[in-house]
Amino acid sequence: MAADEVPVVAVPGKIIGPVTKYASGPGTHTHDGNVVSSLMGKVTITPPAKAPGPAKRLNKITAADPEELATVSVSRHGKKREILPDVGNVVLARVVRLMPKQAIVVIQQVGDTVLQTEWQGVIRVQDVRATEKDKVKMYESFKPGDIVRASVISLGDQANYYLSTASNELGVIMATSESGNDMVPISWKEYKDPETGASELRKVAKPT
């Protein structure tokens, strides 16, 4: 199998391959005929088992017999050496809770390294963007489940890292609509659901 056929590291919503070629394993799900990552982590391909005797059938509808497909899975464990987020690092984090003055996130990746341990972070209202800070509303910037690219600005207290999205390349990089569909960015402050046409406000990260 060519190395470029599947990503080494996947984020939630990343298409890994078609269900005609791969069976969905742990950390993945199927959507629109593709195996899609459910986690942020390392992608592993397991060749199809050639077990003798009656094979246990999987309860999945695929174009080929599941026993004949390689199984793709995603695990949270990245490199064995654990690293800690540090000031100045660019991290990927998942929003878990919103409050009027801050968003609570879990840091899942530092640079290109997927963390074995998730660390809690906080994006405060004054750190969301660089301009018009007094007009920032947290519920117009993030939603629970969003994947955010942010930079570590302070180690904070013992419980939290303080993060900032106050530059053009930082902010939400992946968002799901209220209807459950993956959205696409259409401006620096909006994502759009391509299936329903509805748009939602976010602090959007411009591509780096």
C-alpha positions, 0 to 999 in steps of 0.5 A: 500500500502506498504511503500516500494513500492514507494520512498518517495523522487524522483529525475528526472528519478527515476522509481516510478512504472509500468503504469499498477498500477499507473497513471501519475500525476503532476511532472511525465511522462511515459517511457518504461511502467513505471511512472517516476519522472520529478522533484526532490521532494516528491512522493504522491500517490492519490487513484483512484477516485470513482466518480459517473456518467460519468467519464472523460477519461484521454488521456493516453494509459495504461494497465488498465482504468486510473480511476481505477489506483492510481495517482502518483505525485511528488512535489517540496515541501519537509518538511515544515520547509525551510532550507538554504544551509550552508558551508559543506552541501552536496547538489543536484543541477541541471546544468542550464548553462555552461560558460568557467570558471564556471557552473551555477546550482540550488540547489534543495536538502540539505542532504535529505531535498528537498528545497521549494525554489531553490537557485543558485550556481556556480561551478568554474573551479578550484573547479571541481576536486582535481587534474590537475585543470589546465586541467579542461574544463567545457564542459567536466565536466557537461552539462545543465540538469545534476544532480550533487552532490556537497559540499557547500564551501562558501556562496559566494556573495548575489546571489550565493553559491560556490560549489565544486565537487573536491572529488571522491563521488562528481560530476554528479550522473544523466545525459541524453545523446544528444539523450535524453536517461538516461546514466550510468557511465562507468568511473570517467570521462565518461557516456555511453548511453546504447541505442546508445552506445555513451559515453560523458565526465563528472565529474562522482560521484562515489557511496558513 
